[in-house]
């Protein structure tokens, strides 16, 4: 998921925005674990950040500055 996806299906979902914000605020954070309510069901979630590298910017240059 991304706040700036090339494919609209990859748009950052509401339930993941808080986790995304935590990764932005703490670049040292390697993973996030916790429970999420998604579609009325409770899930145990493990999330890990994937940061864009310079080589990604050829296609993803319109993405936000937080990359």
Buried (B, 14 or more C-beta within 10 A) or exposed (E): BBBBEEEEEEEBEEBBEEBBEEBEEEEEBEEBEEEBEEEEEEEEBEBEBEEBEEEEEEEBEEBEEEB
